[in-house]
C-alpha cells in the first residue's frame, strides 16, 4: 500500500511508508516510522549512533551537493578555455575585491559607531556649542601669533624680543589650543597606530600567497573536510581550521613504503578563561582508516593528544600538547620506526611499522587550527 505521497511501503510494516533513512556510514538503511525504534536499539547494541533523516531532507541535501558539484565543474570547464595568466590574474582580482569589501564594511561600521558615540556624547553634555564664539576666539589667537611673527621678523630693531619669545613652548601652546577646540567640538576622534600600515601589510602577506601548489599530502575527497584550506606556496602544504565544535578526522592516503616527514603547528582559535586548548587535539598515524567516533580506536594509533595521553609512543617528556608548538613526525617504513619531536622538548618514539599500512591522523574538537608547514616523502 502506497502512502498519499507515493512512498514505497515498508515490508515489515505494510501500512507505514518508507519516509526515513539512517545515514550513518556502513548503514544507509531506509526505514518507516515504526522501524526507527528497533533500528536505534541495534545501533545501541553495536555502540554506534544512528543518524535518522527524512527521505525528503536527504533528497534535498543530495540535490544541493550536486548543484555545488555542477557549479564547480562548469567553472572548471570555463577555466580550461582560459590561459594560465588569465586564471592567475582573475584569482588575484577576486582576492583584491574580497579585501576591498572587508575594508569597506569595516569603515562603514566604524563610521556608524562613531556617529552614535558622538550623538550620545553631545546629548549627555547637554551643551549648545557656540561655533561663532569659538571662531572669534580662534581668530584672536591667529591675530596674536601673526603679531608675534612680525615681532620676530623685526627683531633686528629690538634683539631682546627673541630672548623672551624663545623661552615660550610654541608647540605646547599649539597643542593646548587644538586640544581645547577638539574637546568642545570633536569629542569623538579617530586614533591611528603609527605602525598600522605595516600591520595591515603583514596581515595581507599572511593571508594571500602566490606560489606552486604542493601535492605532498593528499586528502581523498571522501575524507576531506570543508574546513581544509590548501594553501598555494612552497612551504605551507595545507591549513585546517576547526570552526565548528564537532569532532573531525582527516585521513590522507595510506602509507606503507618509504620515509615520510612532516612538521605541523597547532593553534587554538578560541582562548578560554585559562588559555590553552579549549577541547581535544590529537595527531599522528593510525592503522584503521574507518574511524568510529563512538568506539575508541586510539589503541591502533601512534599519536600525541592534548589530554596528556600518548598512544603507542614512548615519550621522553610528558605534558600537554601546547598551543603554538611545532611537532615533527618522521615515519620510516624501512626501519619500522616513528619519531616525534616537539620544539617544546617533547620526544616520542614508536616501532613496528614494517609491513603495515597507516594513515595520517588528525582530530580536533572546538576551535583549533593545524598548519602543515612541510611534507616530504621518499618511496622505496
C-alpha positions in Angstrom: 0.0 0.0 0.0 1.4 3.4 -1.0 1.0 6.5 1.1 -0.6 9.6 -0.3 2.8 10.9 -1.2 3.6 7.8 -3.2 6.3 6.5 -0.8 7.1 2.8 -1.0 5.5 0.8 1.8 7.7 -1.0 4.4 7.9 -4.8 4.0 7.8 -5.3 7.8 5.0 -2.7 8.3 2.9 -2.5 5.1 0.8 0.3 6.4 3.8 2.6 7.0 5.6 4.3 4.2 9.5 4.3 4.0 9.9 8.0 4.7 13.2 7.9 6.7 16.9 7.0 6.1 19.7 6.2 8.5 22.7 8.0 7.0 25.3 6.5 9.4 28.3 5.2 7.4 28.1 1.5 6.7 24.4 1.6 7.5 22.4 3.6 4.9 19.1 1.8 5.7 15.7 3.0 4.6 13.1 3.0 7.5 9.5 3.6 8.2 8.3 5.3 11.4 7.7 2.0 13.1 11.2 0.7 12.2 13.1 3.6 13.9 12.9 2.3 17.5 14.1 -1.2 16.6 16.8 0.3 14.4 18.1 2.6 17.2 18.3 -0.4 19.5 20.5 -2.2 17.0 22.9 0.8 17.0 22.9 0.9 20.8 24.0 -2.8 20.8 26.8 -2.1 18.4 27.8 1.1 20.4 27.2 3.3 17.4 24.9 6.3 16.9 22.1 6.4 14.3 21.6 9.4 12.1 17.9 9.4 11.1 16.8 11.8 8.5 13.7 12.2 6.4 13.9 11.0 2.8 12.9 14.5 1.7 15.8 16.1 3.6 18.2 13.5 2.2 17.0 14.2 -1.3 17.3 17.9 -0.8 20.8 17.5 0.7 21.9 15.3 -2.3 20.4 17.8 -4.7 22.2 20.7 -3.0 25.5 18.8 -3.2 25.0 18.0 -6.9 24.2 21.7 -7.6 27.5 22.7 -6.0 29.4 20.0 -7.9 27.9 21.2 -11.2 28.7 24.8 -10.4 32.3 23.8 -9.7 32.6 21.6 -12.8 31.1 24.3 -15.0 33.7 26.7 -13.5 36.4 24.2 -14.3 35.1 23.9 -17.8 35.2 27.6 -18.2 38.7 27.8 -16.8 40.0 25.2 -19.3 39.4 27.8 -22.0 41.4 30.4 -20.2 45.2 30.8 -20.2 47.2 30.3 -17.0 47.9 34.0 -17.0 44.1 34.8 -17.1 43.4 32.3 -14.3 46.1 33.7 -12.0 45.1 37.3 -12.7 41.5 36.6 -12.1 42.3 34.9 -8.8 44.3 38.0 -7.7 41.5 40.3 -8.8 39.0 38.3 -6.8 41.2 38.4 -3.7 41.6 42.2 -4.2 37.8 42.6 -4.3 37.4 40.5 -1.2 39.9 42.7 0.7 38.3 45.9 -0.5 34.9 44.6 0.5 36.1 43.8 4.0 37.8 47.2 4.3 34.6 49.0 3.2 32.5 47.0 5.6 34.9 47.7 8.4 34.9 51.5 7.9 31.2 51.7 7.4 30.7 50.0 10.8 33.3 52.4 12.3 31.5 55.4 10.9 28.2 54.2 12.2 29.7 53.5 15.6 31.5 56.9 15.7 28.4 58.9 14.8 26.4 57.0 17.5 29.1 57.8 20.1 29.1 61.5 19.0 25.4 61.8 19.3 25.3 60.1 22.7 28.2 62.4 23.9 26.5 65.6 22.8 23.2 64.5 24.3 24.9 63.7 27.6 26.8 67.1 27.7 23.5 68.9 27.0 25.5 71.9 25.6 24.9 74.2 22.7 28.3 74.7 21.3 28.7 78.3 20.2 30.6 77.9 17.0 30.7 81.6 16.3 32.3 82.2 19.7 34.9 79.5 19.0 35.7 81.1 15.6 36.1 84.5 17.3 38.5 83.1 19.9 40.5 81.2 17.3 40.7 84.4 15.1 42.1 86.3 18.1 44.7 83.6 18.6 45.6 83.7 15.0 45.9 87.5 15.1 48.2 87.2 18.2 50.5 84.8 16.6 50.7 86.9 13.4 51.7 89.8 15.6 54.3 87.6 17.2 55.6 86.6 13.8 56.0 90.3 12.9 58.0 90.9 16.1 60.3 88.1 15.2 60.8 89.4 11.7 61.6 92.9 13.1 63.8 91.6 15.9 66.8 93.5 14.4 65.3 96.6 15.9 65.0 95.0 19.4 67.0 91.8 19.8 65.7 91.3 23.4 62.4 90.3 21.8 63.9 87.0 20.6 65.2 86.1 24.1 61.7 86.5 25.5 59.9 84.6 22.7 62.4 81.7 22.6 61.5 80.9 26.2 58.0 80.0 25.2 56.9 76.4 24.3 55.2 77.3 21.0 54.4 73.6 20.1 52.9 73.1 23.5 50.8 76.2 23.1 49.5 74.9 19.7 48.6 71.5 21.2 46.8 73.2 24.0 44.7 75.3 21.7 43.9 72.4 19.3 43.0 70.1 22.2 40.7 72.7 23.7 38.8 73.1 20.4 38.7 69.3 19.8 37.3 68.8 23.3 34.5 71.2 22.6 33.5 70.3 19.0 35.1 66.9 18.4 34.7 64.7 21.5 35.0 61.6 19.3 38.1 61.1 17.2 39.9 58.5 15.1 43.1 57.2 16.6 45.6 55.7 14.1 48.5 53.4 15.0 51.9 54.6 13.8 52.6 51.1 12.6 49.1 50.5 11.2 50.1 50.2 7.6 52.9 47.8 8.3 50.5 45.6 10.4 47.9 45.6 7.6 50.6 44.6 5.0 51.8 41.8 7.2 48.2 40.6 7.6 47.7 40.6 3.8 51.0 38.8 3.3 49.9 36.1 5.7 46.5 35.7 4.1 47.4 35.8 0.4 50.4 33.9 -1.0 51.3 33.1 -4.6 53.3 30.0 -5.3 53.3 26.5 -6.6 50.7 24.1 -5.2 52.3 21.3 -3.3 50.8 17.8 -3.7 52.9 16.3 -0.9 50.0 15.4 1.3 46.8 14.3 -0.5 43.4 14.0 1.2 40.9 11.8 -0.6 37.6 13.5 -1.5 35.6 11.3 0.9 37.9 12.2 3.8 38.4 15.9 3.1 36.5 18.2 5.4 35.2 21.5 4.2 37.5 23.3 6.7 40.7 22.2 5.0 42.4 25.0 3.1 45.1 24.0 0.6 47.4 27.0 0.5 49.5 27.8 -2.6 53.1 28.1 -1.6 56.3 26.1 -1.5 56.5 25.9 2.3 53.0 25.6 3.7 51.2 22.5 2.4 47.8 23.0 3.9 45.9 24.6 6.8 43.0 23.1 8.6 40.7 25.3 10.7 38.2 23.8 13.1 35.5 26.4 13.3 32.7 24.1 14.5 32.6 22.4 17.8 32.3 18.9 16.3 34.9 16.1 16.0 36.7 15.8 12.7 39.3 13.5 11.4 41.4 14.0 8.3 43.0 10.9 6.8 45.5 11.1 4.0 46.4 8.3 1.6 47.5 5.0 3.1 51.3 4.8 3.7 53.2 1.5 3.6 56.6 2.3 2.0 59.4 4.8 2.1 60.2 7.6 4.6 57.6 10.3 5.4 58.3 13.5 7.2 56.0 16.4 8.1 56.0 19.3 10.6 52.8 20.6 12.0 51.9 23.6 14.1 48.8 23.5 16.3 47.0 26.6 17.5 43.8 27.4 19.3 41.4 29.8 17.6 39.4 30.4 20.8 41.1 31.1 24.1 39.2 30.3 27.3 39.5 32.0 30.6 42.5 29.8 31.4 44.2 29.9 28.0 45.4 26.9 26.2 43.4 24.4 24.2 39.6 24.5 24.8 38.8 21.0 23.6 40.6 18.0 22.2 43.5 17.8 19.9 45.3 14.7 18.6 47.6 13.9 15.7 49.8 11.1 14.5 49.3 7.9 12.5 46.5 5.3 12.8 46.2 1.8 11.4 42.4 1.9 10.8 41.1 4.4 8.4 37.4 3.6 9.3 37.2 5.7 12.4 34.1 5.2 14.6 33.6 8.2 16.9 31.7 6.1 19.5 34.4 3.4 19.8 37.9 4.2 20.9 40.3 3.3 18.1 43.3 5.1 19.7 44.8 1.7 20.7 45.5 1.4 17.0 47.1 4.9 16.8 50.5 6.3 17.4 49.7 9.8 18.3 50.1 12.7 20.8 46.9 14.1 22.4 46.1 17.2 24.3 44.9 15.3 27.4 48.5 14.1 28.2 47.8 10.8 26.5 50.5 9.3 24.2 49.1 6.3 22.4 51.8 3.6 21.5 54.5 6.3 21.9 57.4 6.2 24.4 57.6 9.8 25.4 60.7 11.4 27.0 58.8 14.5 28.3 55.2 14.3 29.4 52.9 17.2 29.3 50.0 18.6 27.3 50.2 19.3 23.6 50.8 23.1 23.7 49.4 26.0 21.8 51.8 27.4 19.2 54.2 24.4 19.3 55.5 22.7 16.2 55.8 18.9 16.1 57.9 17.0 13.6 56.9 13.4 12.6 59.2 11.0 10.8 57.8 7.6 9.8 60.4 5.2 8.3 58.9 2.0 6.9 62.4 0.7 6.2 63.2 0.5 9.9 59.6 0.4 11.0 60.2 3.4 13.4 58.3 6.6 14.1 60.0 9.6 15.7 58.1 12.6 17.1 59.9 15.8 18.2 58.3 19.0 19.5 60.1 22.3 19.8 59.0 22.4 23.5 61.3 19.4 24.3 58.8 16.6 23.8 60.3 13.5 22.2 58.4 10.3 21.3 59.2 7.0 19.6 57.2 4.0 18.3 58.2 0.9 16.4 56.6 -2.0 14.5 55.5 -0.3 11.3 57.2 -2.7 8.9 54.6 -4.4 6.6 51.8 -2.2 7.9 49.6 0.5 6.2 48.9 3.5 8.3 47.2 6.9 7.7 48.0 10.5 8.7 45.6 11.1 11.7 44.3 14.5 12.9 41.4 15.0 15.3 40.1 18.3 16.7 37.2 19.5 18.7 36.2 23.1 19.4 38.1 25.9 17.6 41.6 24.8 16.6 43.8 25.1 13.6 46.6 22.9 12.3 49.1 24.1 9.7 51.2 21.5 7.9 54.4 23.5 7.5 56.2 21.0 5.3 55.8 17.4 4.0 58.4 15.3 2.2 58.3 11.6 1.2 60.6 9.1 -0.4 59.1 5.9 -1.8 61.2 2.8 -1.6 
